Structures are given as structure tokens and as C-alpha cells.
């Protein structure tokens, strides 16, 4: 009898020990955090992720899911996972234009508990655009990005500063046989075309969508001038006809080959132009886009930042990972290794960075004059409308007045339909 009782006690003790050990093992297992990033960012942050995991060994394990190359495909992947139920991702690296849609859908957690005013003040004002929605902070910038005008310092003493001057300089250099083409930009029917148009529209003093009233300005005189100028670039020969098929890479390769005098592109292009295989290495300057007399030149904001998903089981750990990836040291590394524009004010004055990059002051100036695209959950739809109508102008299928009137009417329909369904 005593033996039987002893056996039962031993068995209970053994089971209790197993349970306690299992509980201890679970409690000491690192918290798993998964962040979805577009492929280029996933690759460029590999070393940072490894360092984070080393520093947080045994507590937090960060994993990055490498998304597709195409940015919209990344958004589609993220949205699909959210619509199907519990997403496998704790956080996303999102484009600035996605935020209103994600926040309005209730997919994101406000970051206010982890971001105080001191941290906000450390960020360049231009880089803070597009991170808030309905008064709450939903996104924290990893890198700044803005449209820039690249110009050949071996072909001109200073860059053109007005739309008229840009065409004049381009045609002159072509006539002299110094370049095959004057100016290349993103003329393909995709988001890059909307970014180009916004900069030109700002330069003519217009507005795409008035933030406070949602009034559409695509049929304004400034909008008609902006669209007409883009068409004139092609008709005059200042830009090659092939520009209607150019995205960022096509424009970059044309400029990099030495056959082009001017290019519109993002900051990443600078690093590519300094490589040994670049025919313009050492002969490139950057500035903001051109503007007509009396108007300021602006750069379209195109930054990427982190947001935490509402379904995350460990938002605190996700916030820690984001803080590390966006830290001063991390941004410095990304600038030196990948030419990603930093967001922290102090880095634009960093002597090591200034000694290695002559364009850092110009990036700071451009960041001070950025303009964000319309902050609306309907951005994808209204941008598609604009792209289609601009493309019809550039390809000669529609007149400027007809196409922009159509863009105005269809954009107003989209906004009206959304208001009626609320």
C-alpha cells in the first residue's frame, strides 16, 4: 500500500516538474517578431537585423519577411494577409501613401505610447509628413525620400531653375552635340508619373487635392500648364519619346550612360551614379525641381516607415525592433552603405557623412521643401485616374484640356461616392 502511494506521489511530482519546466521554457523562449519589407529594404537591413538579434538574444527574435520587388505587390500581400484573418506579420514597412488606407481600415496600432515629443523633434520636419492620420501617429520613418533634379556639372555651370530654362538648356546641349537627350523622367503610366506631375504642378502654383476641403484642382490653370509642359518636353525634343515608357531604372540607366544632361529621380540614384561603371561619375549635381517665376520648387515626398499591425501579439517588442532599425546609428549605416536619406536632423550635420557625401546639404534643402501626395484612403484610386489621363496626353491620344477635365470629373466622382457611403 505504502509503495503504491509513494509511486503516485513520485508520478505527480514528475508530472509537476515537466509542467513547470515546460512553463519555464515557454516563458524564456524569445518573443518572435516578423516584419514585412519590400525586397530592397529587406536586403539592405540584413546586418542590422542580425545585430538586433545578437543584442536581444534570448528575449526578442526579429525576422524579416522579404516581400516582392514591386511596392504595390507588397501592399497587396499585406492586405491579403489582413483580410484573411490573423496576419503573420507584427509590423510592416509601408509607403507614405498607404497609411491613410491602412489606418482608416483599423489595421494599425497608434505609435504614440512609444514615441514622445523629443523623438518627434529629432526628425526633420519634411520626414514627419504623412505619418499621422486623424490626429494619431501610425508610422515611424525609416528613410526619407524625395524627388530630385540631377544635372551634369561638366555640361553646365548651374542647373536650370524654371521650366522654360530646362527646355532651353536641354535643346541647346543637344544641338551642340554634347548629349543625345536633354531631360529624362518617369513618364510611364504608374505611380512615378503621379509623383512627377505633383512636383511640376507645385512649380506652377497649383494643388492636386486641397487637404481641408477635398477640392480637386486638376482642371485649374496651373494644372493645365503643368500637363502642357510635360507634353512639350516630348514634342520639343527636350525629352526623348521613349520617356513615356520610363520608370526610375530606365531614366537612371540613360543618365548613367552619359547620353543625358538632366534627370528626375530619387536619392538612391546618387549611389548608383558614383559606381565605377558610371560614365558620369564625379560630374553630377543635385537640386530640387524647377518652378515657374514666383512659385517655390518642391519635391514629392516618397518615404518609407514602419507601422505596427493591430493583430500583433507583441506590439511592445515590435516597437523595440522599430526603434533599433530607425536609430541614429542604423540610419547612418544605411546612408553610408545604401545611400538611403536619413530622417534625423543631427545626421545632416554629421561630419563623417558630410565628408563622404557632397549632396547631403542638398538633401536637407530638398527635405525642407517636400510635398506629400493627397492624404486620403482613396489615394490609389485617384492616382490611377491621374496616371491614365496624363498618359493619354503624353501619348497624344487626348488633348490637355480634355484629359484634365476627365481627370477632374472622375476624381470628384470617387470622392463623392466615398462620402455617400459613410
C-alpha positions as CSV (number, residue, x, y, z in Angstrom):
1,X,0.0,0.0,0.0
2,X,2.8,2.4,1.0
3,X,4.6,1.5,-2.2
4,X,1.6,2.4,-4.3
5,X,1.1,5.7,-2.5
6,X,4.8,6.5,-3.0
7,X,4.6,5.7,-6.7
8,X,1.6,8.0,-7.1
9,X,3.4,10.8,-5.3
10,X,6.5,10.3,-7.5
11,X,4.4,10.3,-10.6
12,X,2.6,13.6,-9.6
13,X,6.0,15.2,-8.7
14,X,7.4,14.1,-12.1
15,X,4.3,15.5,-14.0
16,X,4.5,18.7,-12.0
17,X,8.2,19.0,-12.8
18,X,7.6,18.5,-16.5
19,X,4.8,21.1,-16.4
20,X,7.0,23.6,-14.6
21,X,9.9,23.0,-17.0
22,X,7.6,23.5,-20.0
23,X,6.2,26.6,-18.5
24,X,9.7,27.9,-17.8
25,X,10.8,27.0,-21.3
26,X,7.9,28.9,-22.8
27,X,8.5,31.9,-20.6
28,X,12.2,32.1,-21.6
29,X,11.6,31.5,-25.3
30,X,12.4,34.7,-27.3
31,X,9.4,36.7,-28.5
32,X,9.1,36.2,-32.2
33,X,8.6,39.4,-34.3
34,X,8.0,39.3,-38.0
35,X,8.3,42.5,-40.2
36,X,7.3,42.5,-43.9
37,X,9.5,44.7,-46.0
38,X,9.9,45.2,-49.8
39,X,12.8,43.2,-51.1
40,X,15.4,46.1,-51.4
41,X,14.8,47.1,-47.8
42,X,14.8,43.5,-46.5
43,X,18.2,43.0,-48.1
44,X,19.8,46.3,-47.0
45,X,18.7,45.8,-43.3
46,X,20.1,42.2,-43.1
47,X,23.1,43.2,-41.0
48,X,21.0,45.5,-38.7
49,X,18.6,42.6,-38.1
50,X,21.4,40.3,-37.2
51,X,22.8,42.9,-34.8
52,X,19.4,43.4,-33.2
53,X,19.0,39.6,-32.6
54,X,22.5,39.5,-31.1
55,X,21.8,42.3,-28.8
56,X,18.4,40.9,-27.8
57,X,19.5,37.3,-27.6
58,X,17.1,35.2,-25.5
59,X,14.4,38.0,-25.3
60,X,13.3,39.1,-28.8
61,X,14.0,37.3,-32.2
62,X,13.4,39.6,-35.2
63,X,12.6,38.0,-38.5
64,X,12.1,40.0,-41.8
65,X,9.9,38.6,-44.5
66,X,11.3,39.6,-47.9
67,X,8.4,41.0,-49.9
68,X,8.2,41.4,-53.7
69,X,10.3,44.0,-55.6
70,X,7.2,45.9,-56.8
71,X,6.0,48.1,-54.0
72,X,2.3,47.7,-54.8
73,X,2.7,43.9,-54.7
74,X,4.0,44.3,-51.2
75,X,0.8,46.2,-50.2
76,X,-1.3,43.5,-51.9
77,X,0.5,40.8,-49.9
78,X,0.0,42.7,-46.6
79,X,-3.7,43.4,-47.3
80,X,-4.4,39.8,-48.3
81,X,-3.0,38.6,-45.0
82,X,-5.0,41.1,-43.1
83,X,-8.3,40.3,-44.9
84,X,-7.8,36.5,-44.4
85,X,-7.7,36.9,-40.6
86,X,-4.7,37.0,-38.2
87,X,-1.7,38.3,-40.2
88,X,1.6,36.5,-39.7
89,X,3.2,40.0,-39.6
90,X,3.7,42.1,-36.5
91,X,4.8,45.2,-38.4
92,X,5.0,46.5,-42.0
93,X,7.4,48.8,-43.8
94,X,4.9,50.9,-45.7
95,X,5.0,53.6,-48.3
96,X,3.8,57.0,-47.2
97,X,0.7,56.9,-49.5
98,X,-0.6,53.6,-47.9
99,X,-1.0,55.0,-44.4
100,X,-4.5,56.6,-44.7
101,X,-6.0,53.4,-46.2
102,X,-4.4,51.1,-43.5
103,X,-5.3,53.4,-40.6
104,X,-8.9,54.1,-41.8
105,X,-9.4,50.3,-42.1
106,X,-8.4,49.9,-38.5
107,X,-5.4,47.7,-39.2
108,X,-2.8,49.7,-37.4
109,X,-1.9,50.5,-33.7
110,X,-1.1,54.1,-32.8
111,X,2.6,54.5,-32.0
112,X,2.0,57.4,-29.6
113,X,2.8,55.2,-26.5
114,X,6.3,54.6,-27.7
115,X,7.1,57.9,-29.4
116,X,7.4,61.0,-27.3
117,X,7.8,64.6,-28.4
118,X,11.6,64.6,-28.0
119,X,11.8,61.8,-30.6
120,X,9.5,63.6,-32.9
121,X,11.6,66.8,-32.6
122,X,14.7,64.8,-33.6
123,X,13.2,64.1,-37.1
124,X,13.5,66.6,-40.0
125,X,10.1,68.2,-40.5
126,X,9.8,67.0,-44.0
127,X,10.3,63.4,-42.9
128,X,7.4,63.8,-40.4
129,X,4.9,64.4,-43.2
130,X,2.5,61.6,-43.8
131,X,3.0,59.7,-40.5
132,X,-0.2,60.8,-38.8
133,X,-3.9,60.1,-39.5
134,X,-6.9,61.6,-37.6
135,X,-4.5,63.1,-35.1
136,X,-2.6,59.9,-34.2
137,X,0.9,58.7,-35.1
138,X,0.7,55.4,-37.0
139,X,4.0,55.4,-38.9
140,X,7.7,56.0,-37.9
141,X,10.0,56.9,-40.8
142,X,13.0,54.6,-41.7
143,X,14.3,56.7,-44.6
144,X,13.4,60.0,-46.2
145,X,12.8,60.1,-49.9
146,X,12.1,63.0,-52.3
147,X,12.2,63.8,-56.0
148,X,15.4,65.4,-57.1
149,X,16.8,67.1,-60.3
150,X,20.1,65.6,-61.3
151,X,22.3,67.7,-63.5
152,X,25.6,67.3,-65.3
153,X,28.2,69.6,-63.8
154,X,30.5,69.0,-66.8
155,X,27.9,70.4,-69.2
156,X,26.6,73.4,-67.3
157,X,27.7,75.8,-64.5
158,X,24.4,75.7,-62.7
159,X,21.1,73.8,-63.1
160,X,18.1,75.3,-64.8
161,X,15.6,76.8,-62.3
162,X,12.5,77.3,-64.4
163,X,10.5,75.0,-66.7
164,X,11.4,77.3,-69.7
165,X,15.1,77.2,-68.9
166,X,15.1,73.5,-68.6
167,X,13.8,73.0,-72.1
168,X,16.2,75.7,-73.4
169,X,19.3,74.2,-71.8
170,X,18.3,70.7,-73.0
171,X,17.8,71.7,-76.6
172,X,21.0,73.8,-76.7
173,X,23.1,70.9,-75.4
174,X,21.6,68.5,-77.9
175,X,22.1,71.0,-80.8
176,X,25.7,71.3,-79.8
177,X,26.0,67.5,-80.0
178,X,27.1,67.2,-76.3
179,X,24.3,64.8,-75.4
180,X,21.8,62.7,-77.2
181,X,19.0,63.6,-74.9
182,X,18.2,66.6,-72.7
183,X,16.0,65.5,-69.8
184,X,14.7,62.1,-68.7
185,X,12.0,61.4,-66.1
186,X,9.3,58.9,-65.2
187,X,6.7,59.1,-67.9
188,X,5.3,55.5,-67.8
189,X,1.7,55.1,-66.6
190,X,2.4,54.2,-63.0
191,X,2.8,55.9,-59.6
192,X,6.1,57.6,-60.7
193,X,4.1,59.7,-63.2
194,X,1.9,61.0,-60.4
195,X,5.0,62.0,-58.4
196,X,6.5,63.8,-61.4
197,X,3.2,65.7,-62.1
198,X,2.8,66.8,-58.4
199,X,6.3,68.4,-58.5
200,X,5.5,70.2,-61.8
201,X,2.0,71.2,-60.5
202,X,3.6,72.7,-57.4
203,X,6.1,74.5,-59.5
204,X,3.2,76.2,-61.4
205,X,1.4,77.1,-58.2
206,X,-1.3,74.5,-58.3
207,X,-2.7,71.8,-56.0
208,X,-3.9,68.3,-56.7
209,X,-6.3,68.0,-53.7
210,X,-6.9,70.7,-51.1
211,X,-6.4,69.0,-47.7
212,X,-9.1,70.8,-45.7
213,X,-11.9,70.8,-48.3
214,X,-11.1,67.9,-50.6
215,X,-11.5,70.3,-53.5
216,X,-9.9,68.9,-56.7
217,X,-7.6,71.1,-58.7
218,X,-6.9,69.0,-61.8
219,X,-8.7,71.3,-64.2
220,X,-7.1,74.5,-62.8
221,X,-5.0,76.8,-65.0
222,X,-1.9,75.6,-63.1
223,X,-2.8,72.0,-63.7
224,X,-3.3,72.6,-67.4
225,X,0.1,74.4,-67.6
226,X,1.8,71.5,-65.8
227,X,0.4,68.9,-68.1
228,X,1.1,71.0,-71.1
229,X,4.8,71.4,-70.1
230,X,5.2,67.6,-69.7
231,X,3.8,67.2,-73.2
232,X,6.0,70.0,-74.5
233,X,9.1,68.2,-73.2
234,X,8.4,65.4,-75.6
235,X,7.1,67.5,-78.6
236,X,10.1,69.8,-78.4
237,X,12.6,67.0,-78.3
238,X,13.9,68.1,-74.9
239,X,12.9,64.7,-73.7
240,X,13.0,61.5,-75.8
241,X,9.7,60.0,-76.9
242,X,10.8,56.8,-75.1
243,X,10.3,58.6,-71.8
244,X,6.7,57.5,-71.9
245,X,8.0,54.0,-71.1
246,X,10.5,55.1,-68.4
247,X,10.3,54.3,-64.8
248,X,13.1,55.1,-62.3
249,X,15.6,52.5,-63.6
250,X,15.2,53.4,-67.3
251,X,15.8,57.0,-66.5
252,X,18.8,56.2,-64.3
253,X,20.4,53.9,-66.9
254,X,20.0,56.5,-69.6
255,X,21.6,59.2,-67.4
256,X,24.3,56.9,-66.1
257,X,25.4,56.2,-69.7
258,X,26.4,59.8,-70.3
259,X,23.9,60.4,-73.0
260,X,21.6,62.7,-70.9
261,X,22.0,66.2,-69.4
262,X,19.3,66.2,-66.7
263,X,17.3,63.6,-64.9
264,X,14.4,63.5,-62.3
265,X,14.9,60.7,-59.8
266,X,15.1,59.7,-56.1
267,X,18.1,60.0,-53.8
268,X,19.1,56.3,-54.3
269,X,20.2,57.2,-57.8
270,X,23.2,59.1,-56.4
271,X,24.9,56.0,-55.1
272,X,24.4,54.3,-58.5
273,X,25.9,57.3,-60.3
274,X,29.1,57.1,-58.2
275,X,29.9,53.5,-59.1
276,X,32.9,52.7,-61.3
277,X,30.7,51.7,-64.2
278,X,29.0,55.1,-64.3
279,X,30.1,57.3,-67.2
280,X,29.0,60.4,-65.3
281,X,30.8,59.6,-62.0
282,X,32.2,62.8,-60.4
283,X,30.2,65.0,-62.8
284,X,26.7,65.1,-61.2
285,X,25.0,67.6,-59.0
286,X,21.5,67.5,-57.4
287,X,18.9,70.1,-56.6
288,X,15.1,70.5,-56.2
289,X,12.8,70.5,-59.2
290,X,12.2,73.6,-61.4
291,X,9.4,76.1,-60.7
292,X,7.9,79.0,-62.7
293,X,8.5,82.6,-61.6
294,X,7.0,83.4,-58.2
295,X,6.5,79.8,-57.1
296,X,8.6,77.6,-54.9
297,X,10.2,74.4,-56.2
298,X,9.1,71.3,-54.3
299,X,10.0,67.6,-54.1
300,X,7.4,64.8,-53.9
301,X,7.7,63.0,-50.6
302,X,8.3,59.3,-51.1
303,X,9.5,58.0,-47.8
304,X,9.1,54.5,-46.1
305,X,8.3,53.9,-42.5
306,X,7.2,51.3,-40.0
307,X,3.7,50.6,-38.7
308,X,2.6,48.0,-36.2
309,X,-0.4,45.8,-37.0
310,X,-3.3,45.8,-34.7
311,X,-3.2,42.0,-34.6
312,X,0.3,41.8,-33.3
313,X,0.7,39.7,-30.1
314,X,3.8,41.7,-29.1
315,X,3.5,45.4,-30.0
316,X,6.0,46.4,-27.3
317,X,8.6,44.1,-28.8
318,X,7.8,45.3,-32.3
319,X,8.2,48.9,-31.1
320,X,11.7,48.0,-29.7
321,X,12.7,46.5,-33.1
322,X,11.5,49.6,-34.9
323,X,13.3,51.9,-32.5
324,X,16.6,50.0,-33.3
325,X,16.1,49.9,-37.1
326,X,15.4,53.7,-37.1
327,X,18.1,54.7,-34.6
328,X,20.7,57.3,-35.4
329,X,23.4,54.6,-35.8
330,X,21.2,52.5,-38.1
331,X,20.3,55.4,-40.3
332,X,24.0,56.3,-40.5
333,X,24.8,52.8,-41.6
334,X,22.0,52.8,-44.2
335,X,23.2,56.1,-45.7
336,X,26.9,55.0,-45.9
337,X,26.1,51.6,-47.3
338,X,22.9,52.2,-49.3
339,X,22.7,55.9,-49.9
340,X,19.3,56.0,-48.1
341,X,18.5,59.5,-47.0
342,X,18.4,59.8,-43.2
343,X,15.4,61.4,-41.3
344,X,17.2,62.6,-38.1
345,X,18.2,66.3,-38.1
346,X,21.6,65.6,-36.4
347,X,22.8,63.3,-39.3
348,X,22.6,66.2,-41.8
349,X,25.3,67.8,-39.8
350,X,27.4,64.7,-39.1
351,X,31.0,65.4,-40.1
352,X,31.7,61.8,-41.2
353,X,28.7,61.8,-43.5
354,X,29.4,65.3,-44.9
355,X,33.0,64.2,-45.7
356,X,31.7,61.2,-47.7
357,X,28.7,62.8,-49.4
358,X,28.7,66.2,-51.1
359,X,25.0,66.0,-51.7
360,X,23.9,65.8,-48.0
361,X,23.3,69.6,-47.7
362,X,21.2,69.4,-50.9
363,X,19.2,66.5,-49.5
364,X,18.5,68.6,-46.4
365,X,17.2,71.5,-48.5
366,X,15.0,69.2,-50.6
367,X,13.6,67.7,-47.4
368,X,12.6,71.2,-46.3
369,X,10.6,71.7,-49.4
370,X,8.8,68.4,-49.8
371,X,5.1,68.0,-50.6
372,X,3.1,64.9,-49.8
373,X,0.6,63.3,-52.1
374,X,-3.1,63.6,-51.1
375,X,-3.6,62.1,-47.7
376,X,-6.7,60.0,-48.3
377,X,-7.7,56.3,-48.1
378,X,-8.7,56.7,-51.7
379,X,-5.3,57.7,-52.9
380,X,-4.7,54.6,-55.1
381,X,-7.9,55.2,-57.0
382,X,-7.4,58.9,-57.6
383,X,-3.8,58.4,-58.6
384,X,-4.8,55.8,-61.1
385,X,-7.2,58.3,-62.6
386,X,-4.5,60.9,-62.9
387,X,-2.0,58.5,-64.4
388,X,-4.4,57.3,-67.1
389,X,-5.2,60.8,-68.2
390,X,-1.6,62.1,-68.1
391,X,-0.6,59.1,-70.1
392,X,-3.2,59.9,-72.8
393,X,-1.7,63.4,-73.0
394,X,1.9,62.2,-73.3
395,X,1.0,59.6,-76.0
396,X,-1.1,62.2,-78.0
397,X,-4.3,60.3,-77.5
398,X,-6.1,63.2,-75.8
399,X,-5.8,67.0,-75.6
400,X,-4.6,68.5,-72.4
401,X,-7.9,70.2,-71.7
402,X,-10.0,67.1,-72.4
403,X,-7.8,64.8,-70.4
404,X,-7.5,67.0,-67.3
405,X,-11.3,67.7,-67.4
406,X,-11.8,64.0,-67.4
407,X,-9.3,63.5,-64.5
408,X,-11.2,66.2,-62.5
409,X,-14.6,64.7,-63.1
410,X,-13.6,61.1,-62.3
411,X,-11.7,62.2,-59.2
412,X,-14.7,64.1,-57.9
413,X,-16.9,61.0,-58.6
414,X,-14.6,58.8,-56.5
415,X,-14.6,61.2,-53.6
416,X,-18.3,61.8,-53.8
417,X,-19.1,58.1,-53.8
418,X,-17.0,57.6,-50.7
419,X,-18.8,60.4,-48.9
420,X,-22.2,59.0,-49.8
421,X,-21.3,55.5,-48.4
422,X,-20.3,56.9,-45.0
